[in-house]
Amino acid sequence: MKSILKQRLKLHNKDRIFLVKKKPRDRVHDNPYILTLDNSIFNYDRWNMLSTYKKFLFVRNPLERVISTYRDKLEFLTGEEKFDFRPYFKKIVQDKFGDILGIDSTTGAVSFPDLVRFIISQDVDERIVLDPHWLSIHELCNPCAIRYDFIGKFEHLKEDVKAALTWLEVDQEVSSLPPPVRSVNTSRVASQYLEQLPRSMRLSLLNKYLMDYLTFDYEFGT
């Protein structure tokens, strides 16, 4: 079987499912052997890889990606994190806007509207380390330029991972995948976060991810 080329997407649970099989959990995000396609090592092989390797992509509802980023990086920390992004992002918001819409008195995290406000106004010269968690799929993975052979969805991850592994003829790996550490319930709480946003901010957020919504057939919340 040919090697597999994977444009890395920051959908944490999926990446962890595959990598944690052989690596300690804390090495998932800083493994030196995980190389993305823009690495200089692929300068001479990149186009050949894109045309001959098997390519797959997993996508997620854009709104749920933003909410998940807020919950995982700013609102609810597990204690396993190597870096606390809350003071880091608070300073970024203060420097950009001169004010903060809200601060959680318990965690010190900025409010969800603060995160959304930054995302919808972020310019290309304002890239930060958290970008892969909320940049659109079109910006991250170029689905219009790269012909992916398989596109799965986070919303039915278990079924699509099984289908992808079967397609790759490594379906024997399905039975050995580890169970999730925690349940994913972002879709059930999405409305609670969406209600925090004024209508103008909702429309701006929709516009930010419009191509993702249309391309991958997602619906924006009410």
C-alpha positions in Angstrom: 0.0 0.0 0.0 1.2 3.5 -0.8 2.2 5.8 2.0 -0.5 8.1 3.2 -0.3 11.9 3.0 -2.3 13.7 5.6 -2.7 17.5 5.6 -2.8 17.9 9.3 -5.9 19.4 10.8 -6.1 20.4 14.4 -9.0 18.1 15.3 -7.5 17.0 18.5 -9.4 13.8 19.2 -8.8 12.3 15.8 -5.0 13.0 15.9 -4.8 11.6 19.4 -6.7 8.5 18.5 -4.0 7.5 16.0 -0.9 8.8 17.7 -1.6 7.6 21.2 -1.4 4.0 20.1 2.4 4.2 20.0 3.4 7.5 21.7 2.8 8.9 25.2 -0.3 11.2 25.3 1.8 14.3 26.0 3.8 13.7 22.8 0.9 14.0 20.5 1.3 17.7 19.7 5.1 18.0 19.8 6.2 14.8 18.0 9.3 15.6 15.9 8.3 12.9 13.4 5.1 14.5 12.4 5.8 16.6 9.3 3.4 18.8 7.4 3.5 19.1 3.6 5.0 22.6 3.7 8.2 21.3 5.4 11.3 21.9 3.2 12.1 18.2 3.2 9.2 17.8 0.7 10.3 20.6 -1.7 11.2 18.3 -4.5 8.5 15.7 -3.9 5.5 17.8 -2.9 3.6 17.7 -6.3 4.3 14.1 -6.9 3.0 13.3 -3.4 -0.1 15.3 -4.0 -0.9 13.5 -7.2 0.0 9.9 -6.2 -0.4 9.5 -2.5 -3.7 8.8 -0.8 -5.1 12.0 0.8 -7.8 12.2 3.5 -9.3 15.1 5.4 -11.6 15.3 8.4 -13.8 18.4 8.8 -16.0 19.8 11.6 -18.8 22.3 11.9 -17.0 25.7 12.0 -19.1 27.1 14.9 -18.4 23.9 16.9 -14.7 24.2 16.1 -14.6 27.8 17.6 -16.6 26.7 20.6 -14.4 23.7 21.2 -11.3 25.9 21.0 -12.7 28.2 23.6 -13.7 25.4 25.9 -10.5 23.4 25.5 -7.9 26.3 25.5 -9.6 29.0 27.6 -12.6 27.9 29.6 -12.1 24.3 30.9 -8.5 23.1 31.4 -7.7 19.5 32.3 -4.4 20.0 34.1 -2.6 18.1 31.3 -1.8 21.2 29.3 1.8 22.3 28.9 0.9 25.9 28.4 -1.9 28.1 29.8 -3.2 30.2 26.9 -5.5 32.3 29.1 -3.1 35.2 30.0 -1.5 34.9 26.6 -4.7 35.4 24.7 -6.0 38.0 27.2 -3.0 40.2 26.3 -3.6 39.7 22.6 -7.2 40.9 22.9 -6.2 43.8 25.1 -3.4 44.9 22.7 -5.7 44.6 19.6 -8.9 46.2 21.0 -7.9 48.1 24.0 -10.6 46.5 26.1 -12.0 43.1 27.0 -15.7 42.3 26.8 -15.7 40.0 29.8 -13.4 38.0 32.2 -14.3 34.8 34.0 -13.7 35.6 37.7 -12.8 32.0 38.4 -10.5 31.0 35.5 -9.3 34.4 34.3 -10.4 33.5 30.7 -11.7 36.2 28.4 -15.3 35.7 27.3 -16.4 33.7 24.2 -17.4 37.0 22.4 -13.9 38.2 22.9 -12.6 35.1 21.1 -15.1 35.5 18.3 -14.3 39.2 18.0 -10.7 38.4 17.5 -11.3 35.7 15.0 -13.6 37.7 12.7 -11.3 40.7 12.7 -8.0 38.8 12.4 -5.8 39.9 9.5 -3.3 37.7 7.7 -0.4 39.6 9.5 -1.9 38.8 12.9 -1.2 35.1 13.0 -0.8 33.5 16.4 0.0 30.0 17.7 -3.7 29.1 18.2 -4.6 29.8 14.6 -4.9 26.1 13.4 -7.7 25.7 15.9 -10.0 28.2 14.1 -8.7 29.0 10.7 -11.1 27.8 8.0 -10.6 24.4 6.4 -10.1 26.2 3.1 -7.2 28.2 4.6 -5.7 25.2 6.4 -6.1 22.4 3.9 -6.9 23.9 0.5 -9.7 21.5 -0.5 -10.3 23.4 -3.8 -6.7 23.0 -4.9 -6.0 19.5 -3.4 -8.1 16.6 -4.6 -8.7 14.7 -1.4 -9.6 11.0 -1.8 -11.6 10.8 1.4 -13.3 13.5 3.4 -14.8 12.5 6.8 -16.7 14.5 9.3 -16.0 14.9 13.0 -19.8 14.6 13.7 -19.7 10.9 12.9 -16.0 10.3 13.5 -16.1 6.7 14.6 -17.9 5.6 11.5 -15.8 7.6 9.1 -12.5 6.6 10.7 -13.6 2.9 10.3 -14.5 3.6 6.7 -11.2 5.4 6.0 -9.2 2.6 7.5 -11.1 0.0 5.5 -10.5 2.1 2.4 -6.8 2.2 3.2 -6.9 -1.6 3.7 -5.8 -1.3 7.3 -9.2 -2.0 8.9 -7.6 -4.4 11.4 -6.5 -1.2 13.2 -10.1 -0.4 14.1 -10.4 -2.9 17.0 -7.2 -1.5 18.6 -8.1 2.2 18.6 -8.3 3.5 22.2 -11.6 4.8 23.5 -12.1 8.6 23.9 -10.8 10.1 27.1 -13.9 12.3 27.4 -17.1 12.6 25.6 -17.5 15.4 23.0 -20.7 17.4 23.6 -20.0 20.6 21.9 -23.1 20.3 19.6 -25.3 20.0 22.7 -24.1 23.3 24.2 -23.5 25.3 21.0 -26.7 27.3 21.4 -25.5 28.5 24.9 -22.5 30.0 23.3 -24.2 31.3 20.2 -26.7 33.2 22.4 -23.8 35.2 23.9 -23.1 36.8 20.5 -25.0 39.8 19.1 -26.6 39.3 15.7 -24.0 41.4 13.9 -21.2 39.2 15.4 -23.1 36.0 14.4 -23.4 37.2 10.8 -19.7 38.1 10.7 -18.8 34.7 12.0 -20.9 33.0 9.4 -19.3 35.1 6.7 -15.8 34.1 8.0 -16.6 30.5 7.5 -19.0 30.7 4.6 -17.0 28.6 2.2 -16.7 25.8 4.8 -20.4 25.9 5.5 -21.2 25.6 1.8 -18.5 23.2 0.8 -19.1 20.7 3.6 -22.9 21.1 3.8 -23.1 22.5 7.4 -25.9 24.6 8.8 -25.3 27.7 10.9 -27.1 27.8 14.3 -30.1 29.9 14.8 
